[in-house]
Amino acid sequence: MAKVHPSMPFGAALSAGEAAELDVVRRLASGLPDAFTVFHSVEWSSGSGDAERHGEVDVIVANQAGDLLLLEVKSGGAEFRPDGIFKRYGRQTKDVTAQVRQQYAALRARLHQAGLSVRLHHMLVLPDLQVQSQTVQWPRERIVDCDDLETLVPRVTEQLGAGNPGGAVLPRVLAFLDNQFRVAPDVSAMSGRLQEVSTRLSAGLATWVPRLSVPSGLIRVVGTAGSGKTQLALRLLRDADAAGQRATYICFNRALADHIARVAPVRVLAETFHQHALRVCRRRGMAIDFALPGMFDRLAQGGIAALRDAEPDLDLLVLDEGQDLQPEWVEAQLARLRPHGRAVLMEDPNQRLYEDRVPFELPEAVTVTSLENFRTPRAVVRLINLLGLCDEALEPKSPCEGEAPDPIVYRDEADGLRATQSAVERCLERGFPIDQIAVVSLRGRERSALQQADRLGPWSVRRFAGTYDEGGNAVWTRGDLLVESVRRFKGQAAPAVVLTECDFGELSALTRRLLFVGLTRARLHVEWAISERAASVVARAIDGAP
């Protein structure tokens, strides 16, 4: 996948031209290999004083040698004349050929001024037209029309070539485009844009799994973090609801269940296994007191007993976080399926954080596996692979390159709190607002100094208070800065994550999974506060990596 700089539009409604340009960027980002870098909406200027001119190049693609291809994207209609290609904007007619020639000349001149001798190409993309002729200035092979869009990536690859890697020119060209052409990312905007793009790129599971015809009706999806499991769940639930079927979503993590409940169809019930057990146990008159030890275990057993006596009530069952569910919980939920009902169990063994959970088999299930991560910055995924945090290497697919975290090493608990504060300050300096930062502790709440605190430096802390209300809902403190444990934050994500209270003497299987979950919560940036002994463990693991 190509790197993309700096961001893509989101939020506000897009014009036809912006939507067409964004579609081209997406096609290039997902189709081109790592050898290419895609710049988007690049401003340029040339001349000075009264002769100064400004403009914008829609898309610039750079290969490994620093050679560049300019793509001008024109949506809607255009008129082909012997003297060029023209497009109307209201009452005004613009000469597309002259516009591209001006862009080409301006960029060529600026590259020459910077001492960069690279090849420069240009191409015209007309996504809404079928081109049946050409002009003197525009040979047909340099035009991509609506029929050519599916071959855009090979056309760009053929025109530009991958280039020879390892040269000194490419970093200078990339810096030139970043700095001289004023490509300045806004991290607050990038978060939403990146989430939109990642959602589109990770739609594979949601596209193909619903098409599977399985005699048993049971599909098991083993997908890594950021592979699109949530998208798949929503697609299945919405399709079932549209068909008038009875569907429900069950997972282990309350925050994830609450999120699905907000975005799923209103007639679809999304809840945790224990929420479901609470409902059925209350209907049976069971006394509930969450202050009593072992209450959740009693709920689980009561819920299983109730399901054994109940009639099947579901056409579709989506079970998420399968690695956190006990086999008897899964068996009881599967018994809810009506004849010809379907169930999809989604899981990631690398996110199994509860040591009493054991793998279990579903002999009649068809298994679909995905190791593609579309959410986590690619540099962070490479660090995950380098440390061997997963059983198999992941494929980094996010459009965000990002960077590997630069650890802040601390000596003791008090120093660890100061290191965490410094990590939050680093995020703020990068432009992340406080509500886009999540501080995630590797420790459980009982052993965490951070999760007991009401403040961290100048910020009040929003954290789980350790109690539940009568409805079984977690009670939270009020504050500006989110502080959570890795276990509770699993299934969620944030633009910037501060992974902290990382103190371990070896990379045990559980420690690897905790680190994996923590590092994959970030969409854009990770800061890492780590103890001296843990830093030594990580350094040895990196030195010993193949």
C-alpha positions as CSV (number, residue, x, y, z in Angstrom):
1,M,0.0,0.0,0.0
2,A,1.3,3.5,-0.9
3,K,1.9,6.1,1.8
4,V,-0.5,9.1,1.6
5,H,0.3,12.7,2.6
6,P,-1.2,14.6,4.3
7,S,-4.8,13.7,4.7
8,M,-8.2,13.1,3.0
9,P,-11.4,15.1,3.3
10,F,-14.1,14.1,5.8
11,G,-17.0,15.4,7.7
12,A,-18.4,18.2,5.5
13,A,-20.2,17.4,2.3
14,L,-17.9,17.1,-0.7
15,S,-18.3,18.6,-4.0
16,A,-18.4,16.4,-7.1
17,G,-14.8,17.4,-7.9
18,E,-13.6,16.7,-4.3
19,A,-15.3,13.3,-4.3
20,A,-13.8,12.4,-7.6
21,E,-10.3,13.5,-6.4
22,L,-10.7,11.5,-3.2
23,D,-11.7,8.4,-5.1
24,V,-8.5,8.6,-7.2
25,V,-6.4,9.0,-4.0
26,R,-8.1,5.9,-2.4
27,R,-7.5,3.8,-5.5
28,L,-3.9,4.8,-5.6
29,A,-3.4,4.4,-1.8
30,S,-4.8,0.9,-1.7
31,G,-3.5,-0.3,-5.1
32,L,0.1,1.0,-5.3
33,P,2.8,-0.9,-3.4
34,D,5.1,0.6,-0.7
35,A,7.5,1.9,-3.3
36,F,5.2,4.9,-4.0
37,T,4.1,7.9,-2.1
38,V,0.8,9.8,-2.9
39,F,0.5,13.5,-2.2
40,H,-2.9,15.1,-2.3
41,S,-4.2,18.7,-2.8
42,V,-0.7,20.1,-3.2
43,E,-0.5,23.9,-3.3
44,W,2.1,25.6,-5.5
45,S,3.2,29.1,-6.3
46,S,5.7,30.6,-8.8
47,G,7.1,34.0,-9.7
48,S,7.0,37.0,-7.4
49,G,5.3,40.3,-7.1
50,D,2.7,41.1,-9.8
51,A,3.8,38.0,-11.7
52,E,3.2,35.6,-8.8
53,R,0.9,32.7,-9.6
54,H,-0.8,30.1,-7.3
55,G,-2.6,26.9,-7.9
56,E,-3.1,23.3,-6.7
57,V,-2.1,20.0,-8.0
58,D,-4.8,17.4,-7.3
59,V,-2.5,14.4,-6.9
60,I,1.2,13.8,-7.1
61,V,2.7,10.3,-7.1
62,A,6.4,9.8,-6.3
63,N,8.3,6.6,-6.8
64,Q,11.4,5.4,-5.0
65,A,13.8,7.4,-7.2
66,G,11.9,10.7,-6.5
67,D,10.4,10.8,-10.0
68,L,6.9,12.4,-10.1
69,L,3.6,12.0,-11.9
70,L,1.1,14.8,-11.7
71,L,-2.6,13.8,-12.0
72,E,-5.2,16.5,-12.8
73,V,-8.7,15.1,-11.9
74,K,-11.7,16.7,-13.7
75,S,-15.1,15.4,-12.8
76,G,-18.2,16.1,-14.9
77,G,-18.2,16.9,-18.6
78,A,-15.4,18.4,-20.8
79,E,-15.1,19.5,-24.4
80,F,-12.4,18.1,-26.7
81,R,-11.3,20.6,-29.4
82,P,-8.4,20.4,-31.8
83,D,-6.6,23.0,-29.7
84,G,-7.1,21.3,-26.3
85,I,-9.6,20.2,-23.7
86,F,-11.9,22.7,-22.1
87,K,-14.3,22.6,-19.1
88,R,-17.1,25.0,-18.1
89,Y,-17.6,26.3,-14.6
90,G,-20.9,28.2,-14.6
91,R,-20.4,30.9,-17.3
92,Q,-16.6,30.5,-17.3
93,T,-14.7,28.2,-19.6
94,K,-11.2,27.0,-18.5
95,D,-8.5,25.6,-20.7
96,V,-7.5,22.3,-19.0
97,T,-4.5,21.9,-21.2
98,A,-3.2,25.3,-20.3
99,Q,-3.8,24.7,-16.6
100,V,-1.9,21.4,-16.6
101,R,0.9,23.0,-18.6
102,Q,1.2,25.8,-16.1
103,Q,1.3,23.4,-13.2
104,Y,3.9,21.3,-14.9
105,A,6.1,24.3,-15.7
106,A,5.8,25.7,-12.1
107,L,6.8,22.4,-10.5
108,R,9.6,21.9,-13.0
109,A,11.0,25.3,-12.2
110,R,10.7,24.8,-8.4
111,L,12.4,21.4,-8.6
112,H,15.2,23.0,-10.7
113,Q,15.6,25.8,-8.1
114,A,15.9,23.1,-5.4
115,G,18.6,21.3,-7.3
116,L,16.4,18.2,-7.8
117,S,16.9,16.5,-11.2
118,V,14.0,14.0,-11.4
119,R,11.7,12.9,-14.2
120,L,8.3,14.6,-14.3
121,H,5.2,13.2,-16.0
122,H,1.5,14.3,-16.1
123,M,-1.8,12.6,-16.7
124,L,-5.4,13.7,-16.9
125,V,-8.2,11.8,-15.1
126,L,-11.8,12.2,-16.4
127,P,-13.8,9.9,-14.1
128,D,-17.2,10.8,-15.6
129,L,-16.3,10.8,-19.3
130,Q,-15.8,8.1,-22.0
131,V,-13.0,9.6,-24.2
132,Q,-13.5,8.8,-27.9
133,S,-10.9,11.2,-29.3
134,Q,-7.7,13.0,-28.4
135,T,-6.0,16.3,-29.1
136,V,-2.5,17.2,-30.2
137,Q,-1.5,18.2,-26.7
138,W,-3.1,15.2,-25.0
139,P,-2.2,11.7,-26.4
140,R,-4.8,9.2,-25.5
141,E,-2.4,7.2,-23.3
142,R,-2.1,10.1,-20.9
143,I,-5.9,10.3,-20.3
144,V,-7.7,8.0,-17.9
145,D,-11.5,8.0,-18.5
146,C,-14.3,6.2,-16.8
147,D,-13.6,3.0,-18.6
148,D,-9.9,3.2,-17.5
149,L,-10.5,3.8,-13.8
150,E,-10.1,0.1,-12.9
151,T,-6.7,0.1,-14.6
152,L,-5.6,3.4,-13.0
153,V,-3.0,1.7,-10.7
154,P,-1.2,-0.3,-13.5
155,R,-1.4,2.8,-15.8
156,V,0.4,4.9,-13.1
157,T,2.9,2.1,-12.4
158,E,3.7,1.8,-16.1
159,Q,4.0,5.5,-16.7
160,L,6.2,6.2,-13.6
161,G,7.9,2.9,-12.8
162,A,9.0,1.9,-9.2
163,G,12.4,3.6,-9.5
164,N,15.6,2.5,-7.9
165,P,15.4,2.4,-4.1
166,G,17.9,3.7,-1.6
167,G,19.0,6.8,-3.4
168,A,19.5,10.2,-1.7
169,V,17.1,12.1,-4.0
170,L,13.8,10.6,-2.7
171,P,14.0,12.1,0.9
172,R,14.8,15.5,-0.6
173,V,11.9,15.3,-3.0
174,L,9.5,14.3,-0.2
175,A,10.8,17.0,2.0
176,F,10.4,19.5,-0.9
177,L,6.8,18.5,-1.4
178,D,6.1,18.6,2.4
179,N,7.8,21.9,3.1
180,Q,8.1,24.0,-0.1
181,F,4.6,23.2,-1.2
182,R,3.1,23.8,2.3
183,V,1.6,20.4,2.8
184,A,0.7,20.8,6.5
185,P,-1.4,18.0,8.1
186,D,-4.0,18.9,10.8
187,V,-3.9,16.0,13.2
188,S,-7.4,16.7,14.5
189,A,-8.8,16.6,10.9
190,M,-6.6,13.7,10.0
191,S,-8.1,11.5,12.7
192,G,-11.6,11.6,11.2
193,R,-10.3,11.4,7.6
194,L,-8.1,8.5,8.4
195,Q,-10.9,6.7,10.1
196,E,-13.1,7.2,7.1
197,V,-10.4,5.9,4.7
198,S,-9.5,3.0,6.9
199,T,-13.2,2.0,7.1
200,R,-13.3,1.9,3.3
201,L,-10.1,0.0,2.9
202,S,-11.0,-2.6,5.5
203,A,-14.3,-3.5,3.9
204,G,-13.1,-6.8,2.6
205,L,-14.6,-8.9,5.4
206,A,-17.9,-7.1,5.3
207,T,-18.0,-7.7,1.5
208,W,-17.2,-11.3,1.3
209,V,-18.2,-13.0,4.5
210,P,-22.0,-12.3,4.0
211,R,-21.7,-14.0,0.6
212,L,-20.5,-17.3,2.1
213,S,-23.0,-20.2,2.0
214,V,-22.3,-22.5,4.9
215,P,-24.4,-25.6,5.5
216,S,-24.0,-25.5,9.3
217,G,-24.8,-21.7,9.3
218,L,-21.8,-21.1,11.5
219,I,-18.8,-18.9,10.4
220,R,-15.7,-18.3,12.5
221,V,-13.8,-15.1,11.6
222,V,-10.3,-15.0,13.0
223,G,-9.2,-11.4,12.3
224,T,-6.4,-9.3,13.8
225,A,-7.0,-5.8,15.3
226,G,-8.1,-3.3,12.7
227,S,-9.1,-6.0,10.1
228,G,-12.7,-4.8,9.8
229,K,-14.5,-7.2,12.2
230,T,-16.8,-4.4,13.5
231,Q,-17.7,-3.4,10.0
232,L,-18.6,-7.0,9.3
233,A,-20.8,-7.2,12.4
234,L,-22.7,-4.0,11.4
235,R,-23.2,-5.2,7.8
236,L,-24.6,-8.5,9.0
237,L,-26.9,-6.9,11.6
238,R,-28.2,-4.3,9.1
239,D,-28.8,-6.9,6.4
240,A,-30.7,-9.1,8.8
241,D,-32.8,-6.2,10.1
242,A,-33.7,-5.1,6.5
243,A,-34.8,-8.7,5.8
244,G,-37.1,-8.7,8.8
245,Q,-35.0,-11.2,10.7
246,R,-34.4,-11.3,14.5
247,A,-30.7,-10.5,15.1
248,T,-28.6,-9.8,18.1
249,Y,-25.0,-8.9,18.9
250,I,-23.1,-10.4,22.0
251,C,-19.6,-9.5,23.1
252,F,-17.6,-9.4,26.4
253,N,-16.5,-5.7,26.6
254,R,-19.2,-3.3,27.8
255,A,-17.7,-0.3,25.9
256,L,-17.7,-2.2,22.7
257,A,-21.3,-3.3,23.2
258,D,-22.4,0.3,23.9
259,H,-20.7,1.4,20.7
260,I,-22.4,-1.2,18.6
261,A,-25.8,-0.4,20.2
262,R,-25.4,3.2,19.1
263,V,-24.7,2.4,15.4
264,A,-26.7,-0.8,14.9
265,P,-30.4,-0.8,13.7
266,V,-32.7,0.2,16.5
267,R,-34.5,-3.2,16.5
268,V,-31.2,-5.1,17.0
269,L,-30.1,-5.7,20.6
270,A,-26.4,-5.3,21.2
271,E,-25.1,-6.2,24.7
272,T,-22.5,-8.1,26.6
273,F,-22.9,-11.7,27.6
274,H,-23.4,-10.6,31.2
275,Q,-25.9,-7.9,30.3
276,H,-28.0,-10.6,28.6
277,A,-27.6,-12.8,31.6
278,L,-28.7,-10.0,33.9
279,R,-31.9,-9.4,31.9
280,V,-32.9,-13.1,31.9
281,C,-31.9,-13.6,35.6
282,R,-34.0,-10.6,36.7
283,R,-37.0,-12.0,34.7
284,R,-36.6,-15.2,36.7
285,G,-36.6,-13.3,40.0
286,M,-32.9,-13.8,40.9
287,A,-31.6,-11.3,43.5
288,I,-28.8,-9.1,42.0
289,D,-26.2,-7.3,44.2
290,F,-23.1,-6.2,42.4
291,A,-21.4,-5.5,45.7
292,L,-21.3,-9.2,46.4
293,P,-18.1,-11.1,45.3
294,G,-18.6,-13.5,42.4
295,M,-21.8,-11.8,41.2
296,F,-20.8,-11.9,37.6
297,D,-20.0,-15.7,37.8
298,R,-23.5,-16.2,39.3
299,L,-25.0,-14.2,36.5
300,A,-23.2,-16.3,33.9
301,Q,-24.5,-19.5,35.4
302,G,-28.0,-18.2,35.8
303,G,-28.0,-16.9,32.2
304,I,-26.9,-20.3,30.9
305,A,-29.6,-22.1,32.9
306,A,-32.2,-19.7,31.5
307,L,-31.2,-20.2,27.9
308,R,-31.4,-24.0,28.3
309,D,-35.1,-23.6,29.1
310,A,-35.9,-21.0,26.5
311,E,-37.2,-21.4,22.9
312,P,-34.8,-20.5,20.1
313,D,-35.4,-16.8,19.2
314,L,-32.8,-15.7,16.7
315,D,-32.2,-15.8,12.9
316,L,-28.8,-14.2,13.3
317,L,-26.3,-14.2,16.2
318,V,-23.1,-12.2,16.0
319,L,-20.7,-13.2,18.7
320,D,-17.7,-10.8,19.0
321,E,-14.5,-11.1,21.1
322,G,-14.7,-14.8,21.0
323,Q,-11.3,-15.1,22.6
324,D,-12.8,-13.6,25.8
325,L,-15.9,-15.9,25.9
326,Q,-16.0,-19.2,27.8
327,P,-17.0,-22.2,25.7
328,E,-20.1,-22.8,27.7
329,W,-21.2,-19.2,27.1
330,V,-20.8,-19.7,23.4
331,E,-22.7,-23.0,23.4
332,A,-25.6,-21.5,25.3
333,Q,-25.9,-18.5,22.9
334,L,-25.7,-20.8,19.9
335,A,-28.7,-22.7,21.2
336,R,-30.8,-19.5,20.6
337,L,-30.7,-20.0,16.8
338,R,-33.8,-21.0,15.0
339,P,-33.7,-23.7,12.3
340,H,-31.7,-22.3,9.4
341,G,-30.4,-19.6,11.6
342,R,-26.9,-18.2,11.2
343,A,-24.1,-17.4,13.6
344,V,-20.8,-15.5,13.1
345,L,-18.2,-15.8,15.8
346,M,-15.4,-13.1,15.5
347,E,-12.2,-13.4,17.5
348,D,-8.5,-12.5,17.7
349,P,-6.4,-15.0,19.7
350,N,-3.7,-12.3,20.1
351,Q,-6.1,-10.3,22.2
352,R,-6.8,-13.0,24.7
353,L,-6.0,-11.2,28.0
354,Y,-7.8,-13.3,30.5
355,E,-5.7,-16.3,31.6
356,D,-8.7,-18.5,32.5
357,R,-9.9,-18.4,28.8
358,V,-8.9,-21.4,26.7
359,P,-9.2,-21.9,23.0
360,F,-12.1,-24.1,21.9
361,E,-13.2,-25.8,18.7
362,L,-16.3,-25.3,16.6
363,P,-16.1,-28.4,14.3
364,E,-19.0,-27.4,12.0
365,A,-17.8,-23.8,11.5
366,V,-16.1,-22.5,8.3
367,T,-13.1,-20.3,9.3
368,V,-12.1,-17.1,7.6
369,T,-8.7,-15.6,8.6
370,S,-7.4,-12.0,8.1
371,L,-4.0,-10.7,9.2
372,E,-4.4,-7.3,7.6
373,N,-4.4,-4.3,10.0
374,F,-6.1,-1.2,8.4
375,R,-6.2,0.9,11.6
376,T,-2.8,1.1,13.2
377,P,0.0,3.3,11.8
378,R,2.2,1.1,9.6
379,A,5.4,1.9,11.5
380,V,3.7,0.7,14.7
381,V,2.7,-2.6,13.0
382,R,6.3,-3.1,11.9
383,L,7.4,-2.7,15.6
384,I,4.7,-5.2,16.6
385,N,6.1,-7.7,14.1
386,L,9.7,-6.9,15.1
387,L,8.9,-7.7,18.8
388,G,7.0,-10.8,17.8
389,L,3.9,-9.8,19.7
390,C,1.7,-11.9,17.4
391,D,1.7,-15.6,16.5
392,E,2.0,-14.5,12.8
393,A,3.3,-11.3,11.3
394,L,0.6,-8.8,10.5
395,E,0.2,-6.9,7.2
396,P,0.3,-3.1,7.7
397,K,-2.5,-1.7,5.6
398,S,-3.3,1.7,7.2
399,P,-3.0,4.8,4.9
400,C,-1.1,6.4,7.8
401,E,2.7,5.6,7.9
402,G,3.1,7.2,11.4
403,E,6.3,6.5,13.3
404,A,7.5,4.0,15.9
405,P,7.2,5.3,19.5
406,D,10.2,6.9,21.1
407,P,9.9,5.5,24.6
408,I,10.1,7.6,27.7
409,V,11.9,5.5,30.3
410,Y,11.1,5.9,34.0
411,R,12.7,4.7,37.2
412,D,9.9,4.2,39.7
413,E,6.2,4.7,40.2
414,A,6.5,8.4,40.9
415,D,8.8,8.9,38.0
416,G,6.3,6.9,35.9
417,L,3.5,9.4,36.5
418,R,5.9,12.2,35.4
419,A,6.8,10.2,32.3
420,T,3.1,9.7,31.5
421,Q,2.5,13.4,31.9
422,S,5.4,14.1,29.5
423,A,3.9,11.6,27.0
424,V,0.6,13.5,27.1
425,E,2.4,16.8,26.6
426,R,4.1,15.3,23.5
427,C,0.7,14.5,22.0
428,L,-0.5,18.0,22.7
429,E,2.6,19.5,21.1
430,R,1.8,17.4,18.0
431,G,-1.7,19.1,17.8
432,F,-3.9,16.4,19.3
433,P,-6.6,17.9,21.5
434,I,-7.0,16.4,25.0
435,D,-10.2,14.6,24.1
436,Q,-8.4,12.7,21.3
437,I,-5.8,11.3,23.7
438,A,-6.3,8.0,25.6
439,V,-3.9,7.1,28.4
440,V,-3.9,3.3,28.5
441,S,-2.3,1.4,31.4
442,L,-0.8,-2.0,31.0
443,R,-1.8,-2.7,34.7
444,G,-5.1,-3.7,36.1
445,R,-7.0,-1.1,38.0
446,E,-6.1,-2.6,41.5
447,R,-2.3,-2.3,40.8
448,S,-2.4,1.0,38.9
449,A,-1.4,4.2,40.6
450,L,-2.6,6.1,37.6
451,Q,-6.1,4.6,37.6
452,Q,-6.5,5.6,41.3
453,A,-5.6,9.2,40.7
454,D,-8.0,12.1,40.1
455,R,-5.5,14.2,38.3
456,L,-2.4,13.8,36.1
457,G,-0.4,17.1,36.1
458,P,-2.8,19.9,35.1
459,W,-5.6,17.6,33.8
460,S,-8.5,16.1,35.7
461,V,-8.9,12.4,35.0
462,R,-11.9,10.6,33.5
463,R,-11.7,6.9,34.7
464,F,-13.7,3.9,35.9
465,A,-14.5,4.5,39.5
466,G,-14.5,0.8,40.4
467,T,-18.3,0.5,41.1
468,Y,-21.4,-0.3,39.1
469,D,-24.9,1.2,39.3
470,E,-28.1,-0.9,39.8
471,G,-28.2,-1.6,36.1
472,G,-24.7,-3.0,36.0
473,N,-23.3,0.0,34.3
474,A,-19.8,1.2,35.2
475,V,-19.6,4.4,37.2
476,W,-17.1,7.0,35.8
477,T,-15.4,10.0,37.4
478,R,-15.7,13.4,35.6
479,G,-12.5,14.6,33.9
480,D,-10.8,15.9,30.7
481,L,-8.2,13.1,30.2
482,L,-9.3,9.5,29.6
483,V,-7.4,7.0,31.6
484,E,-8.1,3.3,31.1
485,S,-6.6,-0.2,31.5
486,V,-5.6,-2.2,28.4
487,R,-8.2,-4.8,29.2
488,R,-11.1,-2.3,29.5
489,F,-10.0,-0.3,26.4
490,K,-9.8,-3.4,24.2
491,G,-12.3,-3.0,21.3
492,Q,-11.9,0.8,21.3
493,A,-9.4,3.1,19.6
494,A,-8.2,6.8,19.8
495,P,-6.3,9.1,17.5
496,A,-3.4,9.3,20.0
497,V,-2.6,6.7,22.7
498,V,-0.2,6.9,25.6
499,L,0.7,3.4,26.6
500,T,2.0,3.5,30.2
501,E,2.7,1.7,33.4
502,C,4.6,-0.8,31.3
503,D,6.8,-2.6,33.9
504,F,7.7,-6.2,33.2
505,G,10.8,-8.4,33.4
506,E,10.1,-10.7,30.5
507,L,8.1,-10.8,27.3
508,S,5.7,-13.6,28.5
509,A,2.8,-14.7,26.3
510,L,0.4,-12.5,28.3
511,T,2.7,-9.5,28.2
512,R,3.0,-9.8,24.5
513,R,-0.7,-9.8,24.1
514,L,-1.1,-6.8,26.5
515,L,1.4,-4.8,24.5
516,F,-0.2,-5.9,21.2
517,V,-3.6,-4.7,22.3
518,G,-2.2,-1.4,23.7
519,L,-0.2,-0.5,20.6
520,T,-3.1,-1.3,18.2
521,R,-5.5,1.1,19.9
522,A,-3.9,4.1,18.1
523,R,-5.1,5.4,14.8
524,L,-2.4,8.1,14.3
525,H,0.2,8.2,17.1
526,V,1.6,6.2,20.0
527,E,3.6,7.5,23.0
528,W,5.2,4.9,25.3
529,A,6.1,5.3,29.0
530,I,8.1,2.3,30.0
531,S,10.2,1.2,33.1
532,E,13.9,0.8,32.9
533,R,13.8,-3.0,33.3
534,A,11.0,-3.3,30.6
535,A,13.0,-1.1,28.3
536,S,15.9,-3.5,28.6
537,V,13.7,-6.4,27.8
538,V,12.4,-4.6,24.7
539,A,15.9,-3.7,23.6
540,R,17.1,-7.3,23.9
541,A,14.0,-8.5,21.9
542,I,14.8,-6.0,19.1
543,D,18.5,-6.9,19.1
544,G,17.6,-10.5,18.9
545,A,15.1,-10.1,16.1
546,P,16.0,-11.7,12.8
